[in-house]
Amino acid sequence: MTSTPDASWPTPGTSVHRDGPAAVRAARRPPPAWAATIFSLNLATWSDDPSVAAVAGPDETAELAERLERRVNDRSTGVIGWWMRQLVCAAVVG
């Protein structure tokens, strides 16, 4: 990659690959603790939303919150893989 948004990107554990002049792929293998923390925050925010209640009852939501809480200190590696791809498109005028 020729430029980065700031000195902290990509973070350790991230691999970045160019797929051509306008496409970039990034792969991340975070520890389960990071994912559990992110998902716990999302669940706390969304758990009372009617769209969540339509697919998961309070008992199921509480069980998921407990399971995530048990993983917030899990430092194992190679368990989770996240991938992101970005593509830049430009209009041709004229």
C-alpha positions in Angstrom: 0.0 0.0 0.0 1.5 3.3 -1.0 -0.2 5.5 1.6 -2.1 5.0 4.9 -4.7 7.1 6.7 -2.4 7.5 9.7 0.6 5.9 11.3 -1.5 3.4 13.3 -2.9 1.7 10.2 -2.7 -1.1 9.5 -2.8 -2.3 13.1 -0.7 -5.4 14.1 -2.4 -8.6 13.0 -3.8 -7.0 9.8 -2.6 -8.0 6.4 -3.3 -5.6 3.5 -3.2 -6.7 -0.2 -3.8 -4.7 -3.4 -6.2 -6.2 -5.9 -5.4 -3.8 -8.7 -5.0 0.0 -8.9 -8.3 0.8 -7.1 -9.1 -2.2 -4.9 -7.7 -3.0 -1.4 -8.3 -6.1 0.7 -7.6 -6.3 4.4 -7.6 -9.4 6.6 -7.7 -9.2 10.4 -7.4 -12.0 12.9 -8.5 -10.4 16.2 -8.4 -12.2 19.5 -11.8 -13.4 20.6 -11.7 -10.9 23.4 -11.9 -8.0 20.9 -14.8 -9.5 19.0 -16.6 -10.3 22.3 -16.2 -6.8 23.5 -17.4 -5.3 20.2 -20.4 -7.7 20.0 -21.2 -7.0 23.7 -21.4 -3.3 23.1 -23.6 -3.8 20.0 -25.9 -6.2 22.0 -26.2 -3.7 24.9 -27.2 -1.0 22.4 -29.6 -3.1 20.3 -31.0 -5.6 22.8 -34.2 -3.5 23.4 -34.8 -2.7 19.8 -38.0 -4.2 18.4 -36.1 -5.7 15.4 -34.0 -7.8 17.9 -37.0 -8.7 19.9 -38.6 -10.0 16.7 -35.9 -12.6 16.3 -34.6 -13.3 19.8 -36.4 -13.3 23.1 -35.1 -11.8 26.4 -33.8 -15.2 27.6 -31.9 -15.8 24.4 -30.5 -12.3 24.4 -29.4 -12.6 28.1 -27.7 -16.0 27.3 -25.8 -14.4 24.4 -24.7 -11.6 26.7 -23.4 -14.1 29.2 -21.6 -16.1 26.6 -19.9 -13.0 25.3 -18.9 -11.9 28.8 -17.2 -15.2 29.3 -15.0 -14.5 26.2 -13.9 -10.9 27.0 -10.6 -12.3 28.4 -10.0 -14.9 25.7 -6.6 -14.2 24.1 -6.5 -17.2 21.8 -5.4 -16.7 18.2 -6.4 -18.0 14.8 -10.1 -18.5 15.9 -11.6 -15.5 14.1 -11.0 -14.1 10.6 -12.5 -10.9 9.3 -12.0 -9.7 5.7 -12.9 -6.3 4.2 -12.6 -5.2 0.6 -12.7 -1.6 -0.6 -13.1 -0.5 -4.2 -12.7 3.0 -5.5 -14.7 4.1 -8.5 -14.4 7.3 -10.5 -16.8 8.8 -13.0 -15.3 9.5 -16.4 -16.5 12.8 -17.7 -16.3 13.9 -21.3 
